[in-house]
Structures are given as C-alpha cells and as structure tokens.
C-alpha cells in the first residue's frame, strides 16, 4: 500500500495553507457583521432551491448576498406549501434551460 507515513519532524519544511473550513467560517463572520439580517437568513433550512436561486445570479459581491438575504426573509414571511410548489415549478426552467437566474 505504498510507503508508511511518518510524522513530520522538526527538519521537514512544509507549507500549509489555511484550511478551507476556516476560510468559510471567516466569510460567515464577515457577512454577519456586514448584513444585519444575515443571522435571520440562517433560519431558512437549506435545500435544493429557493427564491434566491430562481431570482438571483451567483453571488459576486456583498450586494448580491444582501439580495439573497431579502429573498430568504420574504420566504420566511410568506412560508406556505403553495409557495414551495411555485418555487419547485420555477426551478425547472432555471435548471433545464438556464432561464432566470444566471
């Protein structure tokens, strides 16, 4: 199965970058500090799709994240089975024809 691994010693020169999960955590901290309603957005259960995904493009800047937060807050205010069905129906063209969100 290859060479046995050994623990890095004092003589090893290894360069380690920040762990991806640490970078992601710092992004969420910055978003919470920059967008007042961001913690409320985290009450929305993650899923395959949502209002933000069918109405907004990928995040490119802080304003895009602010828009997504607004969509999630709108979802929370108007939560219903009918809204969920509408979102699922509107997701189909976005996925198949790339119509809507870019």
N, C-alpha and C positions, 0 to 999 in steps of 0.2 A: 504494500500500500504506500510505497514511497518512503522517504526519509522520515525518521521520527522527528517531531517538532521539539525544539528546545526553547527554553525560556530566554528572552533577550537578556543579555548580560550588560554589564557596565561598558564593555568595549563596543557594543553594537551602536551604529549610527542610523537611527530610524527617524523618518519624518512622518508625523501623524497630522492629518488634517482634523478639523473639528468634526465630531460625529454628526451625521445628518439630523438625528433626532434633537440634538441640542440646538442646531440652527433653526429647525422648525419651531421649537419651543420659544426661541427668542423672537421669531416672527409674530407668534401669537401674543406675546407680551407687548410688542410694539403696536400691534393692531388694537389691543385692549386700551392702550394708552392714547392712541390717536383717534379712535372712533368710540364715542361714548356708549353707543348701543351695542357694541360688539359682543359683550358678555351675554346679552339677551339673545343674540343670534344663536349662541351655542345651546339654547334650549330646544331648537329645532332638531329633531332626530335626523341623523344623516341618512341619505337614501340615494337611489339611483338618479333621481331627477328632482326638480323643484322649480319654483317660479324664477329664481335667479338663473338657472341653467337654460330655461327656454326663452328668457327675455334678455339675457345679457351675454356678452362675449367673455372669454377668459380674462382673468384679472391681469391688467398691465400696469396699473397704478393704484394709488390709495383711493382715488375717486371711484374706480371700478368696484373695489371692495365695499365702499360706502353704499353704492347702488345695490349690491348683493345683500347687504345687511337690511336695506329698506325692503327688498322683496321678501326676505325671510320674516321681517316684522309684519309685513302685510299678510303673509301666510298664517302667522300665529293669530292675528286679529280675526281672520276670516276662515279659520280651520273648519273644514267640513268634508264629508265623503264626496259631495258634488265637486268641490274644488280639487280634491285628489284625482278624481276621474278626469276632470278637464285637463289637469297637468299631464296625466298619463297620455291622453289623446294628443295633446300639443307636443309631446316629446317625440312621437313617431316621425313627423316630418323633419324635425331637427336631426334625428339620428340617421334616417334613411337618405334624405335629400339635402341635408345640411342647410335647411331653410330655417331662418330665425336666428338664433344665437350663432356667432361666428367664433 
